[in-house]
Amino acid sequence: MLATAYVRGPTLRNKLLMLAPLRQTARLCPIFRSTGAKMRRFHDAFVSSESIEVAPLLENTGALLRETPFFSAPEKATVRAHLDRYSEALALPRLPAIQVHNDWILRNIIVAADGVDYVVDFDSMRARADLRWLDVTYLLLNIESRIKWFPLLTAGMLAELSREFWCGYAGDRGLPDGLSPEQLVAILYVLRLRYLLGGAARPAYFRIMDGPLDHRALRSLKQSVLSGRAVQFDLWKSAP
């Protein structure tokens, strides 16, 4: 059973854009940490009854890379080398699948007058169980893509808010799914690549980011993948 309530307030995306010109985005740190903690509690509330085979996931990601028009041949070779390295780290037969939100991004987080954050828009929960890391990767990509509003929003602001989200998700509870830090980086890189290339039950991020300012975000996202980064900002710099 899913219970809902009416919540009045701006979205977290709009709240971020309102505070950015005032250079007061740090006021949102508690909210980003809170949404990380709530995402973790949401994920942990579901017992896994299914699992995802890792080897086919990696093979399919390699196929997406071979076929994509978004990388040149030399760029594909660079990304392939990173993918091979991360595939070695993910020497696991399966990862647990649970209920995921599938659209946990800034425009779907409402901030009420008392500062409490609420996630909305549960339509995509009708999809079958999947990796919890899809929600984590998608929100991190969504935060990082706000760099398109530079200089209104800076990399430093977004890095701070990304770290707050991650501290909320994993700071007090540790890594779920029995992953090591190396395996965490590997799965985040693989899923990041899948979102960008269209392998995560959504159109390719590279394709849907077609607004007049989106090229700024796409350039930095592409460079992060080419450099082998699982995330654009160092989430672990200030983690507890």
Helices and strands as residue ranges (DSSP letters): H 12-19, G 20-22, G 25-28, H 29-44, E 50-53, H 54-67, H 73-89, E 94-97, G 106-108, E 109-111, E 117-119, G 123-126, H 133-144, G 145-149, H 155-166, I 167-171, G 176-178, H 181-197, H 205-208, H 214-226
